[in-house]
Amino acid sequence: MAVSSHKVGSGGNSLTTFKTFCLILLSFMLVSFLVIALFQFRSQSGDKNNGDVRKIFIDVQLNLQNAEEIVIAKDAYLPKKGDEECTYSTCLDVYKCGQNDDYRITVYIYPYKKYVDESGFPITNLVSREFHEILTTIAESAYFTTDPNKACIFIPSIDMLNQNNLKLKEFAQALGALPHWNDGLNHVLFNMLPGSIPNYNTVLDVNRDKAIMAGGGFSSWTYRRGFDVSIPVYNPLVRDVRLPDKNVSERRRWLVVASQVLIHAQYKQELATLAEEYSDLLVLDRCNSSAAASYNYSRRCNGDQVYDYPHVLQESTFCVVLRGARLGQSALFDAMMAGCIPVIITDSFVLPFSEVLDWKRASLSLYEEEISELMEVLHSITSERVISMRTQLLFFYNSYFASMSKITETTLRIINDRVFPFASKKADEWNMPVAPPHLSPPLFLPRIAPKSHGFTAVVLTYDRVQSLFQVINRVAAAPSLAKVLVVWNNQNKDPPQTSMWPRINKPLKVVQTHANKLSNRFYPYDEIETEAILAIDDDIVMLTADELEFGYAVWREFPDRLVGFPSRLHLKDPVTQQLKYESEWTSDISMVLTGAAFYHKYYSFLYTTSMPGNIKQWVDDHMNCEDIAMNFLIANATGKPAMKVTPRQKFKCPECTNVEISADMSHMVQRSECINRFTQIYGRMPLKTVDFKADPVLYKNTIPDHLKKYKDVGSL
């Protein structure tokens, strides 16, 4: 019998060592717990802290009372005159952008400073309400960053909206003193009233190196297309005016009103001549024109008749917008606010946001030499076109012009779309008051896809290696297979060694992802060279080669659709009136699951870069509903239903012994929540319900198998 023994004298030391070990272990566990708790707290309070940072920045850094005084010496660095040759490619460092995964620029605002000359005399004036609103809008936006090292765009907090208030040389030197100026690279300057007596140039006269101008009143000679941003001349004098709502189809008293003051005498004379001939033209001027000091902006006169301004604009269908001393005029802003269709008679004027807005839908343009033809042109416009233009105009105003915040947000979005063109808003999104219900077919998709290219099978997997290999062997039996792409979504485990993978006669590629996200299955990988993609789960081992070939043949005829095998349906609950997800056997379908479905690779691009709202993020956070999201995306783009193929109704996992996941109530509840959430984000229900299923020809006919093209097709 074995007997254990130990030294009696060593007991005390052992006990002390044990206590020390326990104390260290307990301390380690406590520290770990605190670290985890702190991490979770910071994650949960991230948005709140972010909001706090913004508020602190606005309250402290954008407060002139806290501003540091900066002395600008007479011989301080003077930036060069604005580079007229600047383009997006030559004067914007895009490598500073892309600091996040959201395809969004980051914008840094310089804190307020008080710039003074060597005598202590102020160089910069008090900040205008409009410029402060620009800065606070940026600080409250998703673009804002407090870290200049992570910034793509820099905004100087020097108010240059009105050149009348600027000391040109000193303001330029103040720009040159900015710590990150770097010849104006990636800096954006806001200006609405450029030029001064006598020339009134159409761009800010301050030396600004390579800075981007967000300017009002550009001419086609000074506007650097694709680099500068043309913005409207905002009118602060009508900020607090509230005009009554008017129906877009309502007939108005005047056909056209010309309400601008201080226009060129020649234009004034030509309008007066037209007014003598046409009674539906109202020409207005300032009241008591001899008493300039008593000029009241809210009044306009025609002889002795006094009209409230801008209210009178609502009584006219069209409003004339002529050049004044400056090319850009606030009359355009006033007309838009009143829903009065602007008639632009200003040669070479670059309309606000014309890079993205189709002004032909909301305005008319005449050359200055054609002013005598004004009434003939306007009398030829149909009432239907008037309603359409007025609707479009009000959409433009409410979406992009109504406030300094709207103007700022639109400016940043235009710059953002230049930096990330693949994630940019489409032309219809910018210009359509109501989004089009569908594109059919979307963009370039052909009516019938070529057969020669075949399809790429994209298999998303985590660690089910055995069933994954079975799926690969199954798919490899399909003659039209071009390549197998395995998306390895497990960051804690490496994929099997090369020698362990199935030997197939088609290329097999494995892509390892950086994070376990469901959206990885729909990423537009460079390895996908075919137009057709077969998305398939790593446990769908029951599909035959004939079923895959038939599904691919159906997709070739309908390449803009989602064509798949397992189908599902959405219904409205009669009790709750909410939409719900239904997985029971039915003839009606509105979705096919991407566990086994063909689709065009264009939709992978859309899913990754253009998914509306926060759907993509929500799917990745909840690890569910990526297939529903893809169904919504394609149905919304095409206005067409998904297509189910082959008679197979139910898919069963041969290795699963428990109840199917689709039957689990919590799973069903979450997928119902997905449908309701996605519908709310899209603003409508894009899914189409159909009673349709594509079967092979002669499938049910009792004829010899050798006469059938697809012999091995599963039963119901």
Secondary structure, 3 states (H helix, E strand, C coil): CCCCCCCHHHHHHHHHHHHHHHHHHHHHHHHHHHHHHHHHHHHHCHHHHHHHHHHHHHHHHCCHHHCEEEECCCCCCCCCCCCCCCCHHHHCCHHHCCCCCCCCCCEEECCCEEEECCCCCECCCCCCHHHHHHHHHHHCCCCECCCHHHCCEEECCCCCCEHHHCCHHHHHHHHHCCCCCHHHCCEEEEECECCCCCCCCCCCCCCCCCCEEEECCCECCCCCCCCCEECCCCCHHHCCCCCCCCCCCCCCCEEEEECCCCCCHHHHHHHHHHHHHCCCEEECECCCCCCHHHCCCCEEEECCEEEECCHHHHHEEEEEEECCCCCCCCHHHHHHHCCCEEEEECCCECCCCCCCCCHHHCCEECCHHHHHHHHHHHHCCCHHHHHHHHHHHHHHHHHHHCCHHHHHHHHHHHHHHHHCHHHCCCHHHHHCCCCCCCCCCCCCCCCCCCCCCCEEEEEEECCCHHHHHHHHHHHHCCCCEEEEEEEECCCCCCCCCHHHCCCCCCCEEEEECCCCCHHHHHCCCCCCCCCEEEEEECCCCCCCHHHHHHHHHHHHHCCCCCEECCEEEEEECCCCCCEEEECCCCCCECEECCCEEEEECHHHHHHHHCCCCCHHHHHHHHCCCHHHHHHHHHHHHHCCCCEEECCCCCCCCCCCCCCCHHHCHHHHHHHHHHHHHHHHHHCCCCCCCECCCECCCCCCCCCCHHHCCCCCCCCC
